[in-house]
Amino acid sequence: MKDNLFSESHPALLFFYFTLVISTTMLFAHPVIIGISFLAAFSYRLCFEEKRSFFRYQILFMVPIWLLVVLFNAAFNHYGITPLYYLKTGAITLESIVYGMVLGALLWTSILWFANVNLIFTTDKFIYLFGRIFPSLGLFMSMVFRFVPRFRERWQQIREGQACLGKDIHEQKFFGKVHCIISEISILITWGLESGIAAVDSMHSKGYGVGKRTFYHIYSWHRADRRILTVGLFLYTGSIAGLNSGVGKSMYDPWIHLGGLPLNPKSFFAYLFWFFFCFYPVLISGTGAWIYRRQEKRMEKYLPFTKYSFIHKQQKS
């Protein structure tokens, strides 16, 4: 589902949703809230990426970062009343370990959500949202979000070109790998500077900053956008009302206290609303993909002149 239904919604709706879900996740340091948000961001990311490479990246990079946050918090923060181990600097407590796990999960979840934003918000969507109010900010943000993917693609092209010249980094020893990396970074920086100069010259030649700027966009509000906004506001209102009533409260010093646990009717419905709000993009995209596949099967069954029937006739002949 590289082009899913939710990502095709109005840019203002997308910006409003991601602002709410990211800010609420960062506001409440509650493991249940962060856990639900993490699963939703993780699941939605799988709609865009190949599963094997995505899981490999999470295991090789994000899990060590999470462990480092846990270790650093436990080693330098000694609050809590449940000591587990004693160092020269102080005691490692259960509360500091648990809070480090929550902070690491919060960082991991935020990175996943911002990665989803980076995939969905293209340059034209940012310029549409901020171009009229803050023209320079809209252009700057679009260039920033475009910067990392372009450099990653260019680095891969440089590495493939170096391999064709007999300088494959995977076949080198340690110092050879260091030399290849330095050479690749040098080529990448040179390309970045040249592309920046070319972009400035192109903008000047097209009259950027001269006279009054005109705008063109292809986005407009549809009935589906209004429905998505209405249901989303209903889910968010229900979840935030429950979380603010004490369900989302958490305390790790001097002891661990988590609001809403053990589960009671109020916390159950608050977490349920939050679950559906976080998984809202996954549900919308999954429903759209299911409807599309169902219509495709009906077309194969009832329409005689589809591409599948044409291929089948060719195979028979």
C-alpha positions, 0 to 999 in steps of 0.5 A: 500500500504505497499509495494508501487512502489516508495519505491522499487526504487533504494536507490540512487534515493530515497536518492536524492529525499528526500534530495531535497524535505526536503532541499527545504521545509526548505529553503523556509519559504513560507506558500504555499510551506510548505503547499503543502509539508505538504499535500504530506508528510501526504498523503504518510504517509497514504500509510503505516499506518492505518488511524485511529491510524495515525490521532489520533497520529497527533491530540494528539501529533503534533497539540499541538506541533504546537500550542506551537511553535505558542504561544512561538514565539508570546510571545517572539518575538514582531516584526511587526507593527500590535499589537493585544494584549499587555503583560508586555513583549511587544505586540503580533503582527499579524506578529509574530503569522503568522510566528509562524504558518509557523515555526510550520508547517515547523517543522511538515512537516519535522517530517513527511518527516523524518518519511517517510524516516525512513519507506522506508530506511531499514538497507540494503539500508543505508549500500548500500549507505554509506557502501563503502564510510563511513563504520562506518557511514553507520553502525551507521546510520542503527543502529540509524534508527533501534533503535527507532522502535525496542525499541517501539516494545520491549516496547509494548511486555514488557507492554503486558507481565506485563499485563499478570502478573496482572500489567496492566497500564490501571487498575492502579491509578496514583502512580500505573501507575508511578510504572509500567512505571518505571518498564517497563523502567528499563526492557527496558534499561536492554534489550537494554544493553544486546542486544548491548553486544550480537550485539558486540559479534556477529559482532566480531565472524563474523569477523567484522573489520578483513581484507578487507570487501566485499559487496553484494547488490541486487540493480541495476539501471533499466529503470523505475529508469531512467524514475523516475529520469528524470521526477523528475529532470524536475519537480524540475527544473521547480519548483526551477526556479520559486521559485528562481525568487521571487515566494518563497520569504517571509517576516514577519518583519516588515510586511507580504509579500509573493511572488507569492500572489496573483496568477499570471501565473509565480507563478501558474506554479511554485506552480504546478511544486512543487505540482507534485514534492512533490506528485511524490511518491504518484502518482507513488505508486497510479499508480502502485497500480491501475495497479496491481488491474487492472491486478488482475481483468483481471486474475480473468476474463480470467484465469480459474486456479486462487486462486479466481476460486479455492475458488469459485469451493470449495464453489460450491461443 
